Amino acid sequence: MLIRPTFRSGFARHVHGVTMIEVLVALLILTVGLLGVAGLQARMQTAELEAYQRAQAIVLLQDMVDRISANRKNAASYVTTDPLGTGSTLDCSAPGTNVSLKDRCEWSDALTGAAETTGGGANKLGAMNGARGCITNPVATMPREVVEAVVWQGIVPTLAPTATTCGQNLYGTDDKARRAMIARIKIGCLQNDPTTGACVTS
């Protein structure tokens, strides 16, 4: 004998499927979440590019610090009147045996990205956006001080740097897209001339 289950009529009336409104609400929540993930991904890529440019700037900054330290006797000859790198007017056609001029020319090429090129060397891509470098000598007496600055154009406007005027107003009117890193090089007196007492920096 086959026994059929019996259901109360009230229970059958309360059993429903998923309504269209519930589906739409779930899709809305899912869409908002995916948009948030996409925005986070874009911000992460921007932060990664900013960090990459900052790492490049540190390498370029240290490169010139080492060059000046190796030729500290002629440190004053490294001073620049105009920024090197992007838009530089430095004549590098024949640096000859002048060490400081050769160093500045090679550094200017590095700032424009000459280490990585495309199109047979026509397009230089191996540096930061609009990279420029400045070298000043605010303290000429011993111990001398040389201040080196590397600036470039950031992706997102933040705060205008006040530590250096290198490249000022070249990255927008409010200067908030300009990034800057500086290094101070102290050149002390290694020995005194026994006859004159003057400092010898050799």
C-alpha positions as CSV (number, residue, x, y, z in Angstrom):
1,M,0.0,0.0,0.0
2,L,1.4,3.4,-1.1
3,I,1.4,6.1,1.6
4,R,1.4,9.6,0.3
5,P,2.7,12.4,2.6
6,T,0.3,15.0,3.5
7,F,1.1,18.7,3.7
8,R,-0.7,21.4,5.5
9,S,-2.2,23.9,3.1
10,G,-0.7,26.8,5.2
11,F,2.9,25.6,4.8
12,A,2.5,25.3,1.0
13,R,1.4,28.9,0.8
14,H,4.6,30.2,2.6
15,V,7.1,28.4,0.2
16,H,8.4,31.0,-2.3
17,G,11.5,31.2,-4.7
18,V,13.9,34.1,-5.0
19,T,12.2,37.3,-6.1
20,M,13.5,39.6,-8.7
21,I,14.1,42.4,-6.2
22,E,16.4,40.1,-4.2
23,V,18.4,39.3,-7.3
24,L,18.7,43.0,-8.2
25,V,19.9,43.9,-4.7
26,A,22.5,41.1,-4.9
27,L,23.7,42.3,-8.3
28,L,23.9,45.9,-6.9
29,I,26.1,44.8,-4.0
30,L,28.3,42.8,-6.2
31,T,28.7,45.7,-8.7
32,V,29.6,48.1,-5.9
33,G,32.2,45.7,-4.6
34,L,33.8,45.1,-8.0
35,L,34.0,48.9,-8.6
36,G,35.7,49.3,-5.3
37,V,38.2,46.6,-6.2
38,A,38.9,48.3,-9.6
39,G,39.5,51.6,-7.9
40,L,41.8,50.0,-5.4
41,Q,43.7,48.4,-8.3
42,A,44.2,51.7,-10.0
43,R,45.4,53.3,-6.8
44,M,47.9,50.5,-6.3
45,Q,49.3,50.9,-9.8
46,T,49.7,54.6,-9.3
47,A,51.5,54.0,-5.9
48,E,53.7,51.4,-7.5
49,L,54.7,53.8,-10.3
50,E,55.4,56.6,-7.8
51,A,57.6,54.2,-5.8
52,Y,59.4,53.0,-8.9
53,Q,60.2,56.7,-9.9
54,R,61.4,57.4,-6.4
55,A,63.7,54.4,-6.5
56,Q,65.1,55.7,-9.8
57,A,65.7,59.1,-8.3
58,I,67.6,57.6,-5.4
59,V,69.9,55.8,-7.8
60,L,70.5,58.9,-9.8
61,L,71.1,61.1,-6.8
62,Q,73.6,58.6,-5.3
63,D,75.4,58.4,-8.7
64,M,76.2,62.1,-8.7
65,V,77.1,62.1,-5.0
66,D,79.7,59.4,-5.8
67,R,81.0,61.4,-8.7
68,I,81.4,64.6,-6.7
69,S,83.0,62.7,-3.8
70,A,85.5,61.1,-6.1
71,N,86.5,64.6,-7.5
72,R,86.0,66.6,-4.3
73,K,88.9,68.9,-5.1
74,N,86.9,70.3,-8.0
75,A,83.5,70.1,-6.4
76,A,82.7,73.7,-7.2
77,S,82.9,72.9,-11.0
78,Y,79.9,70.7,-10.7
79,V,77.6,73.6,-9.9
80,T,74.8,74.0,-12.5
81,T,73.2,77.3,-13.6
82,D,70.3,75.6,-15.4
83,P,68.8,72.2,-14.5
84,L,70.4,69.2,-16.2
85,G,68.3,66.4,-17.8
86,T,65.0,67.2,-19.5
87,G,65.4,70.4,-21.6
88,S,69.1,70.8,-20.7
89,T,71.2,73.2,-22.8
90,L,74.5,71.7,-21.6
91,D,77.0,71.3,-24.4
92,C,78.1,67.6,-24.3
93,S,79.4,67.4,-27.8
94,A,83.1,67.4,-26.7
95,P,83.6,67.1,-22.9
96,G,87.2,66.2,-23.5
97,T,89.3,65.4,-20.4
98,N,87.3,67.7,-18.1
99,V,86.1,65.3,-15.5
100,S,83.4,67.4,-14.0
101,L,81.9,68.3,-17.4
102,K,82.0,64.7,-18.4
103,D,80.3,63.7,-15.2
104,R,77.6,66.3,-15.7
105,C,77.0,65.3,-19.3
106,E,76.7,61.6,-18.3
107,W,74.4,62.5,-15.4
108,S,72.2,64.6,-17.7
109,D,71.9,61.7,-20.2
110,A,70.9,59.4,-17.3
111,L,68.3,61.9,-16.1
112,T,66.7,61.9,-19.6
113,G,66.6,58.1,-19.6
114,A,69.4,57.3,-22.0
115,A,69.9,53.9,-20.3
116,E,66.7,52.5,-21.9
117,T,65.6,53.6,-25.4
118,T,63.3,52.6,-28.2
119,G,63.2,53.5,-31.9
120,G,66.9,53.2,-32.4
121,G,67.8,55.5,-29.5
122,A,65.3,58.2,-30.5
123,N,63.0,57.7,-27.5
124,K,64.6,57.7,-24.0
125,L,62.5,55.9,-21.5
126,G,64.8,54.9,-18.7
127,A,64.1,57.6,-16.2
128,M,61.4,59.5,-14.3
129,N,58.9,61.8,-16.0
130,G,60.6,65.1,-16.8
131,A,63.6,64.3,-14.6
132,R,65.9,67.2,-13.9
133,G,68.9,67.7,-11.7
134,C,70.5,70.7,-10.0
135,I,73.8,71.2,-8.1
136,T,74.5,74.2,-6.0
137,N,77.3,75.3,-3.7
138,P,75.7,77.3,-0.9
139,V,78.8,77.1,1.3
140,A,82.0,77.9,-0.6
141,T,84.4,78.1,2.4
142,M,85.7,75.1,4.2
143,P,84.1,72.8,5.1
144,R,82.4,73.3,1.7
145,E,78.9,72.0,1.1
146,V,77.4,70.9,-2.2
147,V,73.6,70.4,-2.5
148,E,72.3,68.1,-5.2
149,A,68.7,67.9,-6.1
150,V,66.7,65.5,-8.4
151,V,63.2,66.5,-9.4
152,W,60.5,64.9,-11.5
153,Q,56.8,65.0,-12.3
154,G,54.7,62.8,-10.1
155,I,51.4,61.2,-11.0
156,V,49.1,62.6,-8.4
157,P,49.4,66.2,-7.0
158,T,50.4,66.2,-3.3
159,L,52.4,69.0,-1.7
160,A,54.8,71.4,-3.3
161,P,58.4,70.6,-2.1
162,T,60.1,73.5,-0.3
163,A,63.6,71.9,0.2
164,T,64.8,73.0,-3.3
165,T,63.8,75.4,-6.1
166,C,65.1,73.0,-8.8
167,G,62.5,72.7,-11.5
168,Q,60.2,75.0,-9.8
169,N,57.0,75.9,-11.8
170,L,58.0,73.4,-14.6
171,Y,55.5,70.8,-13.5
172,G,52.3,72.8,-13.3
173,T,51.4,76.2,-11.9
174,D,50.9,75.1,-8.3
175,D,54.0,72.9,-8.2
176,K,52.1,70.1,-6.4
177,A,53.0,67.5,-9.0
178,R,56.8,68.2,-8.6
179,R,58.7,65.5,-6.6
180,A,62.1,66.3,-5.2
181,M,65.0,64.5,-3.5
182,I,68.1,66.3,-2.2
183,A,71.5,65.2,-0.9
184,R,74.0,67.4,1.0
185,I,77.6,66.6,0.4
186,K,80.1,67.9,3.0
187,I,83.6,68.3,1.8
188,G,85.9,68.7,4.8
189,C,89.5,69.7,5.0
190,L,91.7,66.6,4.9
191,Q,95.0,68.3,5.5
192,N,96.5,71.8,5.8
193,D,99.4,73.1,3.7
194,P,102.4,73.3,6.1
195,T,103.7,76.6,4.7
196,T,100.5,78.5,4.1
197,G,98.1,76.8,6.5
198,A,95.5,76.7,3.7
199,C,93.2,73.6,3.4
200,V,94.3,71.0,0.8
201,T,91.5,68.9,-0.7
202,S,93.3,66.3,-2.7
